[in-house]
Structure formats: C-alpha cells, structure tokens
Amino acid sequence: MRNILVLQRHSPFNNSKGREALDLILALAAVEHNVSVLFSGDAVYQLLPTLDQPDFRLKAYPRSFKLFGLYDVDQVYVCHQALTERGIDASALSIGATLLDKDAIAELLHKQHHVITG
C-alpha cells in the first residue's frame, strides 16, 4: 500500500480543481491506497459550510467531504497558517481535520510515497 498525499491549494470558487481533487481522492482510496489530504492556501475555503447558490456555477461538492469516512480517508489535515491568514477559526470547518504547522507539514510530506498537487 502506498502513502499518497493530495495537496489541495485552490479556492472552490474559481475553477473545478477542488472537485477534481475530491474525485481523485475517492478513487485512490477505493483501490486501497493510504490516502491523506492537506488543505492549504485558499483551499481552506473548501472546508467552510456551503449553501446552495443558484448563481454559483460549480456544484457544492465540499459536502461530499463527509464521504471521506466511508472511503477510510481518515488523515485530513489543514494548514494552521492558512486558516490564520484568512481569519478562519478551526471550529468553523465543516469536517474534522487536524491542524498542522509548517514543521508538521514538512514531516507529513517526508512520510509520503507520492504527493499530488493541483
């Protein structure tokens, strides 16, 4: 089994990269890889609760993050600095995630066989 980290860095508002990363995460987990996810940069906005917005062209896919448990994706991480820079409190996140500082992120990256970034 390979350790694969999917590094999310993009806002959910500008393009479909977040949705594509979600599809990749679930597909990798379905074929028995040890998948972990790190939300950093503007990707932390993907973790905020979403509402249906008829003017918003992209489907509200972040609700699907709740599927992580069904696919045994238990290692979900968030860059603490990214939250702080954007004024987001960890209690506002829509799913449970472990906060990591820069040193912990470096250690996480070191443990991976593959890192996929979008």
Secondary structure as GFF3:
##gff-version 3
##sequence-region A 1 118
A	DSSP	beta_strand	3	8	.	.	.	ID=ss1
A	DSSP	alpha_helix	17	30	.	.	.	ID=ss2
A	DSSP	beta_strand	34	39	.	.	.	ID=ss3
A	DSSP	three_ten_helix	41	47	.	.	.	ID=ss4
A	DSSP	three_ten_helix	61	69	.	.	.	ID=ss5
A	DSSP	beta_strand	75	79	.	.	.	ID=ss6
A	DSSP	alpha_helix	80	85	.	.	.	ID=ss7
A	DSSP	three_ten_helix	90	92	.	.	.	ID=ss8
A	DSSP	beta_strand	98	100	.	.	.	ID=ss9
A	DSSP	alpha_helix	102	110	.	.	.	ID=ss10
A	DSSP	beta_strand	114	117	.	.	.	ID=ss11
###
